[in-house]
């Protein structure tokens, strides 16, 4: 299931390299989401942040999300990348590119894949504020007691729950 | 899977690593059969981390494992606190 491609890394994300514009002549729609580092969080001024991750699960999960998006939405191409390490304001943390025959499935797959990464990938954001303080941003619980009781197969990419940090 | 006395090692990441002040913690368990049993032992040994442990998912290697999963033989149990990627 998992290929050898690395989807997580410290190098700056290069959108152009992911577009694959000339490789899918059957595709008329390209959807792109790029998430950048914001300079504020809950009223505090953010100076920079550090993303850390548990890479063994992340690499497998991102590959699975790409594969599932292809079958679920019938899109021809999808690339999901997430950066780790120290990022400055405005730098890209996540990029998702989708190519499909038409825009509807390209948009839908792109949104679904980004949500799946945000909710399911073990990645953590530590924000450093201009007042010198820092904190790990409170996020989405991967552990769900209800899931443990009821699900035969955990699907973090498709689960539903309440959380505040998924804007 | 049985009642042998053994050491279970946990790897702590992100916020829970910061809270604990260390990357690894180990506990002796006598009758732990599952990941959940070992987590309970860790909570008893480190009561200050009780609630943070409760909110963590667990991974072994590249797989997320449930509380009911059998204890891994040699690998540490990786504690994954709530995530905030993207």
gemmi code that builds the backbone of each chain (N, CA, C; Angstrom):
import gemmi

chains = {
    "A": [
        ("UNK", (0.830, -1.190, 0.000), (0.000, 0.000, 0.000), (0.869, 1.246, 0.000)),
        ("UNK", (1.891, 1.278, 0.859), (2.710, 2.468, 0.978), (3.860, 2.426, -0.017)),
        ("UNK", (4.031, 3.542, -0.760), (5.172, 3.625, -1.650), (6.354, 4.195, -0.875)),
        ("UNK", (7.448, 4.461, -1.597), (8.656, 4.928, -0.919), (8.774, 6.444, -0.909)),
        ("UNK", (7.802, 7.111, -1.497), (7.881, 8.560, -1.599), (7.777, 9.204, -0.215)),
        ("UNK", (8.552, 10.266, 0.003), (8.443, 10.999, 1.253), (7.482, 12.174, 1.079)),
        ("UNK", (6.491, 12.216, 1.916), (5.487, 13.272, 1.840), (5.633, 14.297, 2.959)),
        ("UNK", (6.539, 14.021, 3.889), (6.797, 14.933, 5.007), (8.283, 15.264, 4.992)),
        ("UNK", (8.632, 16.522, 5.279), (10.043, 16.855, 5.329), (10.253, 18.291, 5.749)),
        ("UNK", (11.519, 18.645, 5.951), (11.837, 19.986, 6.445), (12.058, 21.001, 5.322)),
        ("UNK", (12.187, 20.519, 4.091), (12.436, 21.438, 2.990), (11.177, 22.262, 2.709)),
        ("UNK", (11.346, 23.535, 2.308), (10.176, 24.348, 1.943), (9.358, 23.660, 0.850)),
        ("UNK", (8.025, 23.808, 0.946), (7.150, 23.154, -0.020), (7.148, 23.938, -1.322)),
        ("UNK", (7.268, 23.217, -2.432), (7.348, 23.809, -3.759), (6.073, 23.461, -4.521)),
        ("UNK", (5.162, 24.431, -4.597), (3.874, 24.167, -5.249), (4.063, 23.793, -6.717)),
        ("UNK", (4.901, 24.532, -7.410), (5.066, 24.278, -8.847), (5.495, 22.854, -9.141)),
        ("UNK", (6.335, 22.325, -8.276), (6.831, 20.969, -8.508), (5.732, 19.927, -8.340)),
        ("UNK", (4.642, 20.307, -7.661), (3.565, 19.350, -7.395), (2.408, 19.448, -8.388)),
        ("UNK", (2.410, 20.451, -9.231), (1.237, 20.679, -10.074), (1.046, 19.606, -11.148)),
        ("UNK", (2.132, 19.085, -11.695), (2.074, 18.032, -12.718), (1.159, 18.428, -13.873)),
        ("UNK", (1.291, 19.686, -14.292), (0.333, 20.253, -15.244), (0.313, 19.557, -16.602)),
        ("UNK", (1.448, 19.077, -17.063), (1.484, 18.512, -18.417), (1.279, 17.004, -18.433)),
        ("UNK", (1.082, 16.418, -17.260), (1.064, 14.953, -17.188), (-0.326, 14.345, -17.258)),
        ("UNK", (-1.371, 15.149, -17.179), (-2.731, 14.599, -17.157), (-3.616, 15.339, -18.162)),
        ("UNK", (-3.426, 15.052, -19.463), (-4.205, 15.757, -20.484), (-5.702, 15.462, -20.413)),
        ("UNK", (-6.085, 14.427, -19.684), (-7.517, 14.122, -19.528), (-8.162, 14.961, -18.427)),
        ("UNK", (-7.355, 15.731, -17.726), (-7.884, 16.491, -16.586), (-8.099, 17.959, -16.953)),
        ("UNK", (-9.314, 18.444, -16.724), (-9.606, 19.848, -16.991), (-9.674, 20.690, -15.734)),
        ("UNK", (-9.604, 20.027, -14.578), (-9.707, 20.775, -13.322), (-8.530, 20.492, -12.407)),
        ("UNK", (-7.949, 21.566, -11.894), (-6.890, 21.421, -10.897), (-7.286, 22.228, -9.670)),
        ("UNK", (-7.355, 21.546, -8.524), (-7.644, 22.235, -7.266), (-6.394, 22.224, -6.415)),
        ("UNK", (-6.169, 23.355, -5.762), (-4.972, 23.505, -4.933), (-5.355, 24.105, -3.600)),
        ("UNK", (-4.894, 23.486, -2.518), (-4.977, 24.138, -1.215), (-3.571, 24.277, -0.678)),
        ("UNK", (-3.256, 25.456, -0.198), (-1.971, 25.695, 0.445), (-2.236, 26.366, 1.779)),
        ("UNK", (-1.801, 25.728, 2.838), (-1.993, 26.293, 4.173), (-0.707, 26.929, 4.651)),
        ("UNK", (-0.793, 28.206, 5.034), (0.398, 28.951, 5.442), (0.340, 29.279, 6.934)),
        ("UNK", (1.480, 29.598, 7.483), (1.584, 29.939, 8.907), (1.003, 31.328, 9.141)),
        ("UNK", (0.020, 31.381, 10.031), (-0.643, 32.639, 10.405), (0.141, 33.378, 11.478)),
        ("UNK", (-0.043, 34.704, 11.509), (0.685, 35.497, 12.526), (-0.135, 35.724, 13.795)),
        ("UNK", (-1.236, 34.982, 13.934), (-2.030, 35.150, 15.164), (-2.739, 33.844, 15.502)),
        ("UNK", (-2.988, 33.669, 16.805), (-3.740, 32.507, 17.274), (-4.437, 32.873, 18.569)),
        ("UNK", (-5.762, 32.848, 18.528), (-6.578, 33.174, 19.702), (-6.116, 34.470, 20.361)),
        ("UNK", (-5.897, 35.473, 19.543), (-5.578, 36.801, 20.050), (-4.112, 37.044, 20.359)),
        ("UNK", (-3.276, 35.999, 20.238), (-1.857, 36.194, 20.529), (-1.085, 36.336, 19.213)),
        ("UNK", (-0.063, 37.170, 19.250), (0.745, 37.401, 18.058), (1.787, 36.289, 17.924)),
        ("UNK", (1.711, 35.545, 16.828), (2.616, 34.421, 16.601), (3.838, 34.903, 15.834)),
        ("UNK", (5.006, 34.497, 16.309), (6.253, 34.913, 15.671), (6.768, 33.841, 14.710)),
        ("UNK", (6.657, 32.584, 15.114), (7.117, 31.444, 14.311), (6.520, 30.206, 14.934)),
        ("UNK", (6.690, 29.068, 14.285), (6.239, 27.827, 14.917), (7.088, 26.654, 14.468)),
        ("UNK", (6.958, 25.598, 15.227), (7.670, 24.365, 14.902), (6.646, 23.242, 14.769)),
        ("UNK", (6.669, 22.574, 13.624), (5.865, 21.377, 13.447), (6.738, 20.162, 13.727)),
        ("UNK", (6.220, 19.276, 14.568), (6.867, 17.979, 14.748), (5.855, 16.911, 14.383)),
        ("UNK", (6.333, 15.693, 14.164), (5.439, 14.639, 13.682), (5.977, 13.280, 14.069)),
        ("UNK", (5.075, 12.321, 14.130), (5.499, 10.923, 14.247), (5.482, 10.353, 12.829)),
        ("UNK", (6.654, 10.341, 12.215), (6.742, 10.091, 10.778), (6.291, 8.700, 10.330)),
        ("UNK", (6.549, 7.625, 11.081), (6.118, 6.314, 10.574), (4.617, 6.253, 10.272)),
        ("UNK", (3.803, 6.819, 11.159), (2.355, 6.823, 10.910), (1.998, 7.863, 9.852)),
        ("UNK", (2.643, 9.042, 9.920), (2.311, 10.109, 8.966), (2.542, 9.686, 7.518)),
        ("UNK", (3.697, 9.105, 7.252), (4.004, 8.739, 5.864), (3.011, 7.700, 5.347)),
        ("UNK", (2.691, 6.733, 6.191), (1.724, 5.715, 5.765), (0.352, 6.346, 5.565)),
        ("UNK", (-0.051, 7.203, 6.484), (-1.386, 7.799, 6.419), (-1.540, 8.710, 5.209)),
        ("UNK", (-0.538, 9.547, 4.927), (-0.653, 10.441, 3.777), (-0.746, 9.644, 2.470)),
        ("UNK", (0.015, 8.561, 2.373), (-0.082, 7.710, 1.186), (-1.482, 7.095, 1.090)),
        ("UNK", (-2.022, 6.678, 2.213), (-3.369, 6.082, 2.210), (-4.431, 7.125, 1.873)),
        ("UNK", (-4.258, 8.339, 2.368), (-5.227, 9.401, 2.061), (-5.219, 9.695, 0.559)),
        ("UNK", (-4.034, 9.765, -0.030), (-3.960, 9.991, -1.481), (-4.671, 8.868, -2.232)),
        ("UNK", (-4.397, 7.619, -1.842), (-4.998, 6.479, -2.533), (-6.513, 6.468, -2.351)),
        ("UNK", (-6.962, 6.769, -1.138), (-8.403, 6.736, -0.885), (-9.116, 7.864, -1.631)),
        ("UNK", (-8.468, 9.029, -1.710), (-9.075, 10.148, -2.435), (-9.276, 9.790, -3.905)),
        ("UNK", (-8.291, 9.086, -4.472), (-8.419, 8.710, -5.884), (-9.637, 7.827, -6.108)),
        ("UNK", (-9.814, 6.824, -5.258), (-10.937, 5.904, -5.466), (-12.261, 6.543, -5.045)),
        ("UNK", (-12.222, 7.306, -3.967), (-13.470, 7.883, -3.430), (-14.061, 8.937, -4.362)),
        ("UNK", (-13.191, 9.749, -4.976), (-13.679, 10.855, -5.803), (-13.388, 10.659, -7.291)),
        ("UNK", (-12.681, 9.611, -7.639), (-12.382, 9.350, -9.042), (-11.447, 10.369, -9.667)),
        ("UNK", (-10.531, 10.906, -8.872), (-9.597, 11.895, -9.414), (-8.338, 11.190, -9.931)),
        ("UNK", (-7.671, 11.827, -10.883), (-6.530, 11.184, -11.545), (-5.230, 11.367, -10.789)),
        ("UNK", (-5.108, 12.479, -10.109), (-3.828, 12.812, -9.484), (-4.071, 13.547, -8.186)),
        ("UNK", (-3.300, 13.179, -7.178), (-3.352, 13.938, -5.925), (-1.975, 13.867, -5.271)),
        ("UNK", (-1.546, 14.983, -4.765), (-0.284, 15.038, -4.018), (-0.535, 15.824, -2.739)),
        ("UNK", (-0.254, 15.210, -1.603), (-0.404, 15.866, -0.307), (0.961, 15.905, 0.367)),
        ("UNK", (1.375, 17.089, 0.767), (2.674, 17.242, 1.430), (2.500, 18.090, 2.684)),
        ("UNK", (3.264, 17.744, 3.707), (3.232, 18.545, 4.941), (4.659, 18.789, 5.388)),
        ("UNK", (4.925, 20.011, 5.764), (6.274, 20.363, 6.187), (6.414, 20.205, 7.696)),
        ("UNK", (7.613, 19.871, 8.143), (7.914, 19.825, 9.567), (9.139, 20.703, 9.831)),
        ("UNK", (9.416, 20.923, 11.100), (10.546, 21.778, 11.467), (10.064, 23.189, 11.757)),
        ("UNK", (11.009, 24.130, 11.740), (10.674, 25.517, 12.080), (10.199, 26.280, 10.852)),
        ("UNK", (9.056, 26.933, 10.991), (8.481, 27.702, 9.892), (8.251, 29.144, 10.329)),
        ("UNK", (8.500, 30.048, 9.396), (8.249, 31.469, 9.652), (6.837, 31.816, 9.195)),
        ("UNK", (6.355, 32.984, 9.606), (5.045, 33.457, 9.175), (4.995, 33.501, 7.643)),
        ("UNK", (3.909, 32.986, 7.082), (3.738, 33.017, 5.638), (4.285, 31.811, 4.910)),
        ("UNK", (5.104, 31.020, 5.576), (5.621, 29.818, 4.921), (4.533, 28.744, 4.867)),
        ("UNK", (4.648, 27.868, 3.877), (3.622, 26.855, 3.674), (3.839, 25.649, 4.574)),
        ("UNK", (2.762, 25.249, 5.261), (2.808, 24.069, 6.118), (2.258, 22.848, 5.408)),
        ("UNK", (1.218, 23.049, 4.599), (0.588, 21.929, 3.907), (0.192, 22.355, 2.501)),
        ("UNK", (0.381, 21.447, 1.559), (-0.054, 21.678, 0.182), (-0.772, 20.429, -0.300)),
        ("UNK", (-1.920, 20.643, -0.954), (-2.634, 19.531, -1.582), (-3.011, 19.954, -2.993)),
        ("UNK", (-2.585, 19.168, -3.973), (-2.920, 19.410, -5.381), (-3.720, 18.228, -5.887)),
        ("UNK", (-4.826, 18.524, -6.556), (-5.645, 17.454, -7.148), (-5.917, 17.796, -8.604)),
        ("UNK", (-5.791, 16.804, -9.473), (-6.222, 16.972, -10.856), (-7.326, 15.967, -11.146)),
        ("UNK", (-8.376, 16.463, -11.819), (-9.512, 15.608, -12.159), (-10.096, 16.089, -13.482)),
        ("UNK", (-10.994, 15.287, -14.016), (-11.614, 15.675, -15.285), (-12.363, 16.993, -15.128)),
        ("UNK", (-13.056, 17.165, -13.987), (-13.879, 18.355, -13.772), (-13.612, 18.948, -12.394)),
        ("UNK", (-14.028, 20.190, -12.208), (-13.664, 20.900, -10.979), (-14.342, 20.346, -9.727)),
        ("UNK", (-15.575, 19.846, -9.886), (-16.322, 19.449, -8.687), (-15.572, 18.386, -7.893)),
        ("UNK", (-15.152, 17.333, -8.573), (-14.455, 16.262, -7.842), (-13.053, 16.696, -7.416)),
        ("UNK", (-12.451, 17.633, -8.167), (-11.131, 18.135, -7.758), (-11.237, 18.918, -6.449)),
        ("UNK", (-12.223, 19.821, -6.366), (-12.435, 20.571, -5.120), (-12.762, 19.631, -3.958)),
        ("UNK", (-13.678, 18.696, -4.216), (-14.143, 17.812, -3.143), (-13.001, 16.958, -2.606)),
        ("UNK", (-12.209, 16.396, -3.510), (-11.106, 15.539, -3.076), (-10.060, 16.347, -2.321)),
        ("UNK", (-9.807, 17.557, -2.776), (-8.801, 18.404, -2.140), (-9.233, 18.740, -0.711)),
        ("UNK", (-10.472, 19.127, -0.565), (-10.976, 19.477, 0.777), (-10.964, 18.258, 1.696)),
        ("UNK", (-11.416, 17.138, 1.172), (-11.467, 15.919, 1.992), (-10.068, 15.514, 2.444)),
        ("UNK", (-9.114, 15.568, 1.533), (-7.759, 15.114, 1.864), (-7.112, 16.028, 2.913)),
        ("UNK", (-7.297, 17.322, 2.773), (-6.713, 18.251, 3.750), (-7.348, 18.035, 5.119)),
        ("UNK", (-8.674, 17.872, 5.140), (-9.344, 17.598, 6.418), (-8.828, 16.296, 7.033)),
        ("UNK", (-8.631, 15.287, 6.203), (-8.170, 13.991, 6.704), (-6.788, 14.107, 7.335)),
        ("UNK", (-5.914, 14.904, 6.726), (-4.581, 15.106, 7.293), (-4.686, 15.852, 8.620)),
        ("UNK", (-5.476, 16.924, 8.628), (-5.577, 17.737, 9.850), (-6.159, 16.939, 11.012)),
        ("UNK", (-7.106, 16.071, 10.724), (-7.768, 15.323, 11.788), (-7.053, 14.030, 12.157)),
        ("UNK", (-6.253, 13.487, 11.236), (-5.750, 12.140, 11.457), (-4.251, 11.963, 11.553)),
        ("UNK", (-3.484, 12.913, 11.042), (-2.036, 12.702, 11.015), (-1.403, 13.172, 12.321)),
        ("UNK", (-0.537, 12.349, 12.910), (0.123, 12.763, 14.150), (1.196, 13.827, 13.903)),
        ("UNK", (0.700, 15.061, 13.804), (1.541, 16.241, 13.581), (1.158, 17.252, 14.658)),
        ("UNK", (2.173, 17.919, 15.200), (1.908, 18.866, 16.286), (2.539, 20.219, 15.985)),
        ("UNK", (1.785, 21.240, 16.347), (2.219, 22.615, 16.102), (2.550, 23.270, 17.436)),
        ("UNK", (3.796, 23.682, 17.566), (4.189, 24.454, 18.745), (4.391, 25.891, 18.304)),
        ("UNK", (3.573, 26.776, 18.864), (3.628, 28.182, 18.468), (4.507, 28.972, 19.429)),
        ("UNK", (5.268, 29.886, 18.858), (6.111, 30.797, 19.643), (5.587, 32.199, 19.424)),
        ("UNK", (5.263, 32.866, 20.536), (4.596, 34.156, 20.463), (5.595, 35.302, 20.648)),
        ("UNK", (5.139, 36.484, 20.235), (6.036, 37.641, 20.291), (6.349, 38.060, 21.728)),
        ("UNK", (5.517, 37.590, 22.698), (5.800, 37.934, 24.098), (6.804, 36.967, 24.739)),
        ("UNK", (7.342, 36.042, 23.924), (8.363, 35.130, 24.434), (7.827, 33.791, 24.906)),
        ("UNK", (6.505, 33.674, 25.028), (5.924, 32.408, 25.478), (5.735, 31.460, 24.281)),
        ("UNK", (5.397, 30.211, 24.590), (5.141, 29.234, 23.535), (4.194, 28.175, 24.066)),
        ("UNK", (3.550, 27.472, 23.154), (2.695, 26.357, 23.576), (2.418, 25.425, 22.407)),
        ("UNK", (2.171, 24.152, 22.752), (1.630, 23.222, 21.770), (0.144, 23.532, 21.617)),
        ("UNK", (-0.278, 23.742, 20.391), (-1.672, 24.083, 20.136), (-2.549, 22.872, 20.414)),
        ("UNK", (-3.604, 23.108, 21.183), (-4.525, 22.023, 21.519), (-5.280, 21.609, 20.258)),
        ("UNK", (-5.317, 20.335, 20.006), (-5.856, 19.898, 18.724), (-6.891, 18.798, 18.800)),
        ("UNK", (-6.868, 17.937, 17.787), (-7.861, 16.878, 17.635), (-7.348, 15.584, 18.266)),
        ("UNK", (-8.178, 14.983, 19.106), (-7.815, 13.700, 19.713), (-7.877, 12.589, 18.661)),
        ("UNK", (-6.765, 11.871, 18.505), (-6.805, 10.683, 17.643), (-7.479, 9.530, 18.364)),
        ("UNK", (-7.428, 9.598, 19.692), (-8.012, 8.520, 20.482), (-9.461, 8.859, 20.782)),
        ("UNK", (-10.348, 7.958, 20.406), (-11.770, 8.175, 20.617), (-12.364, 6.941, 21.275)),
        ("UNK", (-12.860, 7.121, 22.491), (-13.370, 5.958, 23.237), (-14.520, 5.285, 22.509)),
        ("UNK", (-15.370, 6.081, 21.851), (-16.513, 5.483, 21.163), (-16.047, 4.629, 19.997)),
        ("UNK", (-15.018, 5.132, 19.288), (-14.486, 4.350, 18.175), (-13.972, 3.005, 18.658)),
        ("UNK", (-13.355, 3.024, 19.833), (-12.761, 1.784, 20.341), (-13.822, 0.719, 20.548)),
        ("UNK", (-14.990, 1.161, 20.944), (-16.037, 0.182, 21.236), (-16.714, -0.323, 19.971)),
        ("UNK", (-16.850, 0.557, 18.982), (-17.786, 0.248, 17.902), (-17.164, -0.067, 16.549)),
        ("UNK", (-15.959, 0.395, 16.302), (-15.445, 0.274, 14.939), (-14.575, -0.961, 14.768)),
        ("UNK", (-14.824, -1.682, 13.695), (-13.978, -2.823, 13.404), (-12.661, -2.391, 12.800)),
        ("UNK", (-12.667, -1.232, 12.164), (-11.466, -0.772, 11.477), (-11.365, 0.735, 11.661)),
        ("UNK", (-10.275, 1.190, 12.246), (-10.154, 2.620, 12.496), (-9.905, 3.365, 11.195)),
        ("UNK", (-10.688, 4.372, 10.982), (-10.531, 5.208, 9.791), (-10.450, 6.653, 10.220)),
        ("UNK", (-9.249, 7.075, 10.581), (-9.112, 8.445, 11.058), (-9.440, 9.447, 9.964)),
        ("UNK", (-9.260, 9.031, 8.731), (-9.491, 9.970, 7.648), (-10.970, 10.323, 7.518)),
        ("UNK", (-11.854, 9.514, 8.071), (-13.273, 9.744, 7.830), (-14.078, 9.899, 9.102)),
        ("UNK", (-13.405, 9.942, 10.247), (-14.191, 9.995, 11.480), (-14.771, 11.391, 11.709)),
        ("UNK", (-15.693, 11.464, 12.640), (-16.350, 12.734, 12.940), (-16.232, 13.007, 14.423)),
        ("UNK", (-15.896, 14.209, 14.760), (-15.846, 14.570, 16.160), (-15.874, 16.081, 16.299)),
        ("UNK", (-15.919, 16.512, 17.539), (-15.951, 17.944, 17.810), (-14.561, 18.404, 18.226)),
        ("UNK", (-14.130, 19.512, 17.691), (-12.866, 20.083, 18.117), (-12.829, 21.520, 17.656)),
        ("UNK", (-11.943, 22.281, 18.286), (-11.938, 23.708, 17.976), (-10.813, 24.120, 17.046)),
        ("UNK", (-9.797, 23.275, 16.939), (-8.599, 23.721, 16.222), (-8.530, 23.073, 14.850)),
        ("UNK", (-9.498, 23.328, 14.028), (-9.452, 22.772, 12.675), (-9.927, 23.798, 11.678)),
        ("UNK", (-9.546, 25.026, 11.879), (-9.998, 26.094, 10.977), (-9.306, 26.007, 9.636)),
    ],
    "B": [
        ("UNK", (0.298, -11.094, 26.998), (-0.634, -12.180, 26.798), (-0.664, -13.119, 28.004)),
        ("UNK", (0.349, -13.020, 28.869), (0.348, -13.887, 30.043), (0.752, -13.059, 31.261)),
        ("UNK", (1.024, -13.725, 32.347), (1.242, -13.007, 33.602), (2.714, -12.759, 33.886)),
        ("UNK", (3.568, -12.798, 32.897), (4.985, -12.594, 33.157), (5.262, -11.148, 33.574)),
        ("UNK", (6.345, -10.981, 34.316), (6.764, -9.661, 34.761), (7.663, -9.069, 33.688)),
        ("UNK", (7.309, -7.907, 33.189), (8.129, -7.329, 32.130), (8.070, -5.810, 32.164)),
        ("UNK", (8.984, -5.212, 31.409), (9.053, -3.757, 31.324), (8.436, -3.295, 30.011)),
        ("UNK", (7.580, -2.311, 30.107), (7.006, -1.717, 28.904), (7.536, -0.295, 28.790)),
        ("UNK", (8.059, 0.033, 27.616), (8.606, 1.371, 27.381), (7.636, 2.195, 26.553)),
        ("UNK", (7.469, 3.443, 26.965), (6.619, 4.384, 26.234), (7.482, 5.498, 25.672)),
        ("UNK", (7.183, 5.888, 24.440), (7.829, 7.060, 23.845), (6.810, 8.194, 23.851)),
        ("UNK", (7.193, 9.320, 24.440), (6.276, 10.457, 24.582), (6.632, 11.530, 23.561)),
        ("UNK", (5.615, 12.050, 22.882), (5.857, 13.042, 21.845), (5.131, 14.348, 22.155)),
        ("UNK", (5.658, 15.416, 21.592), (5.010, 16.735, 21.599), (4.634, 17.182, 23.011)),
        ("UNK", (3.361, 17.537, 23.204), (2.952, 18.145, 24.464), (3.161, 17.261, 25.676)),
        ("UNK", (2.944, 15.965, 25.515), (3.091, 15.094, 26.681), (4.570, 14.861, 27.004)),
        ("UNK", (5.427, 14.930, 25.990), (6.872, 14.876, 26.253), (7.286, 16.111, 27.058)),
        ("UNK", (6.755, 17.261, 26.653), (7.079, 18.500, 27.360), (6.586, 18.442, 28.799)),
        ("UNK", (5.363, 17.922, 28.970), (4.776, 17.863, 30.317), (5.553, 16.914, 31.222)),
        ("UNK", (5.962, 15.784, 30.647), (6.678, 14.782, 31.441), (8.129, 15.187, 31.681)),
        ("UNK", (8.679, 15.967, 30.744), (10.071, 16.360, 30.862), (11.039, 15.313, 30.373)),
        ("UNK", (10.539, 14.313, 29.679), (11.414, 13.290, 29.121), (10.739, 12.612, 27.942)),
        ("UNK", (11.571, 11.983, 27.097), (11.053, 11.359, 25.886), (10.565, 9.935, 26.143)),
        ("UNK", (11.198, 9.262, 27.102), (10.833, 7.858, 27.347), (10.487, 7.637, 28.809)),
        ("UNK", (9.498, 6.797, 29.040), (9.146, 6.336, 30.379), (8.957, 4.827, 30.302)),
        ("UNK", (9.304, 4.145, 31.383), (9.124, 2.694, 31.410), (8.398, 2.311, 32.694)),
        ("UNK", (7.565, 1.310, 32.598), (6.889, 0.790, 33.782), (7.014, -0.733, 33.804)),
        ("UNK", (7.063, -1.269, 35.017), (7.028, -2.715, 35.206), (5.569, -3.141, 35.267)),
        ("UNK", (5.232, -4.140, 34.506), (3.874, -4.666, 34.571), (3.948, -6.155, 34.866)),
        ("UNK", (2.990, -6.632, 35.620), (3.006, -8.047, 35.998), (1.949, -8.855, 35.263)),
        ("UNK", (0.809, -8.239, 35.011), (-0.238, -9.033, 34.369), (-0.884, -8.289, 33.208)),
        ("UNK", (-0.106, -7.392, 32.614), (-0.668, -6.603, 31.519), (-0.761, -7.448, 30.248)),
        ("UNK", (-1.921, -7.456, 29.672), (-2.104, -8.200, 28.434), (-2.258, -7.271, 27.243)),
        ("UNK", (-2.771, -6.092, 27.493), (-3.090, -5.199, 26.380), (-2.383, -3.854, 26.538)),
        ("UNK", (-2.424, -3.086, 25.459), (-1.905, -1.716, 25.480), (-2.618, -0.908, 26.561)),
        ("UNK", (-3.921, -1.121, 26.680), (-4.689, -0.405, 27.697), (-4.231, -0.732, 29.109)),
        ("UNK", (-3.914, -1.998, 29.352), (-3.405, -2.388, 30.675), (-2.104, -1.654, 30.985)),
        ("UNK", (-1.227, -1.600, 30.001), (0.061, -0.928, 30.209), (-0.136, 0.568, 30.423)),
        ("UNK", (-1.096, 1.156, 29.687), (-1.399, 2.584, 29.882), (-1.898, 2.841, 31.294)),
        ("UNK", (-2.728, 1.934, 31.797), (-3.227, 2.092, 33.168), (-2.081, 2.035, 34.167)),
        ("UNK", (-1.134, 1.147, 33.928), (0.038, 1.052, 34.805), (0.849, 2.344, 34.749)),
        ("UNK", (0.972, 2.907, 33.549), (1.700, 4.171, 33.399), (0.977, 5.294, 34.144)),
        ("UNK", (-0.338, 5.299, 34.068), (-1.114, 6.330, 34.774), (-0.960, 6.201, 36.285)),
        ("UNK", (-0.908, 4.950, 36.765), (-0.723, 4.758, 38.208), (0.670, 5.208, 38.644)),
        ("UNK", (1.661, 4.964, 37.783), (3.037, 5.322, 38.131), (3.279, 6.827, 38.019)),
        ("UNK", (2.554, 7.482, 37.107), (2.745, 8.916, 36.878), (1.386, 9.621, 36.913)),
        ("UNK", (0.822, 9.757, 38.122), (-0.535, 10.313, 38.229), (-0.670, 11.724, 37.664)),
        ("UNK", (0.415, 12.500, 37.657), (0.331, 13.851, 37.084), (0.049, 13.807, 35.578)),
        ("UNK", (0.395, 12.692, 34.954), (0.185, 12.568, 33.509), (-1.119, 11.850, 33.179)),
        ("UNK", (-1.905, 11.536, 34.209), (-3.087, 10.691, 34.002), (-3.985, 11.212, 32.889)),
        ("UNK", (-4.362, 12.480, 32.981), (-5.318, 13.013, 32.009), (-4.695, 13.155, 30.618)),
        ("UNK", (-3.433, 13.548, 30.583), (-2.759, 13.679, 29.286), (-2.647, 12.313, 28.600)),
        ("UNK", (-2.362, 11.273, 29.383), (-2.281, 9.920, 28.821), (-3.643, 9.505, 28.272)),
        ("UNK", (-4.691, 9.879, 29.000), (-6.047, 9.502, 28.584), (-6.363, 10.034, 27.193)),
        ("UNK", (-5.831, 11.200, 26.875), (-6.161, 11.844, 25.596), (-5.275, 11.367, 24.451)),
        ("UNK", (-4.289, 10.550, 24.756), (-3.359, 10.097, 23.719), (-3.880, 8.883, 22.971)),
        ("UNK", (-3.589, 8.858, 21.682), (-3.686, 7.615, 20.922), (-2.339, 6.914, 21.039)),
        ("UNK", (-2.302, 5.637, 20.704), (-1.069, 4.867, 20.798), (-0.672, 4.344, 19.423)),
        ("UNK", (0.631, 4.331, 19.177), (1.137, 3.748, 17.945), (2.245, 2.763, 18.280)),
        ("UNK", (2.320, 1.736, 17.454), (3.447, 0.805, 17.505), (3.968, 0.707, 16.081)),
        ("UNK", (5.207, 1.118, 15.872), (5.719, 1.174, 14.510), (4.904, 2.166, 13.699)),
        ("UNK", (4.437, 1.753, 12.512), (3.685, 2.692, 11.676), (2.180, 2.525, 11.814)),
        ("UNK", (1.741, 1.837, 12.857), (0.304, 1.590, 13.022), (-0.226, 2.234, 14.296)),
        ("UNK", (-1.419, 2.801, 14.181), (-2.148, 3.236, 15.381), (-2.797, 1.982, 15.967)),
        ("UNK", (-2.615, 1.779, 17.248), (-3.183, 0.584, 17.881), (-4.202, 1.007, 18.930)),
        ("UNK", (-5.155, 0.153, 19.130), (-6.186, 0.469, 20.114), (-5.788, 0.023, 21.499)),
        ("UNK", (-6.579, 0.473, 22.458), (-6.337, 0.073, 23.846), (-6.418, -1.457, 23.996)),
        ("UNK", (-7.268, -2.094, 23.198), (-7.480, -3.546, 23.352), (-6.402, -4.380, 22.667)),
        ("UNK", (-5.512, -3.728, 21.913), (-4.483, -4.477, 21.186), (-3.526, -5.160, 22.165)),
        ("UNK", (-2.981, -6.291, 21.737), (-2.004, -6.999, 22.568), (-0.746, -6.154, 22.720)),
        ("UNK", (-0.088, -6.293, 23.849), (1.156, -5.566, 24.075), (2.186, -5.949, 23.022)),
        ("UNK", (2.890, -4.959, 22.474), (3.958, -5.305, 21.530), (5.094, -6.021, 22.266)),
        ("UNK", (5.799, -6.875, 21.555), (6.834, -7.687, 22.197), (8.075, -6.854, 22.504)),
        ("UNK", (8.604, -6.172, 21.491), (9.867, -5.452, 21.682), (9.757, -3.942, 21.476)),
        ("UNK", (8.757, -3.510, 20.759), (8.687, -2.097, 20.386), (8.106, -1.257, 21.502)),
        ("UNK", (8.541, 0.003, 21.581), (7.891, 0.907, 22.528), (6.476, 1.246, 22.058)),
        ("UNK", (5.653, 1.645, 23.015), (4.324, 2.184, 22.694), (4.493, 3.701, 22.590)),
        ("UNK", (4.153, 4.240, 21.419), (4.328, 5.665, 21.193), (3.039, 6.396, 21.560)),
        ("UNK", (3.145, 7.399, 22.427), (1.968, 8.163, 22.842), (1.800, 9.390, 21.955)),
        ("UNK", (0.636, 9.459, 21.313), (0.344, 10.530, 20.359), (-0.722, 11.447, 20.954)),
        ("UNK", (-0.335, 12.606, 21.458), (-1.337, 13.532, 21.993), (-2.193, 14.130, 20.861)),
        ("UNK", (-3.247, 14.853, 21.221), (-4.111, 15.458, 20.192), (-3.292, 16.233, 19.158)),
        ("UNK", (-3.704, 16.127, 17.908), (-2.876, 16.607, 16.794), (-3.315, 17.993, 16.324)),
        ("UNK", (-2.381, 18.703, 15.702), (-2.667, 20.057, 15.241), (-1.895, 20.387, 13.971)),
        ("UNK", (-1.906, 19.453, 13.046), (-1.220, 19.676, 11.775), (-2.064, 20.516, 10.837)),
        ("UNK", (-1.469, 20.843, 9.681), (-2.175, 21.575, 8.656), (-2.097, 23.070, 8.839)),
    ],
}
model = gemmi.Model(1)
for chain_id, residues in chains.items():
    chain = gemmi.Chain(chain_id)
    for i, (resn, *xyz) in enumerate(residues, 1):
        res = gemmi.Residue()
        res.name, res.seqid = resn, gemmi.SeqId(i, " ")
        for name, pos in zip(("N", "CA", "C"), xyz):
            atom = gemmi.Atom()
            atom.name, atom.element = name, gemmi.Element(name[0])
            atom.pos, atom.b_iso = gemmi.Position(*pos), 0.0
            res.add_atom(atom)
        chain.add_residue(res)
    model.add_chain(chain)
structure = gemmi.Structure()
structure.add_model(model)
structure.setup_entities()
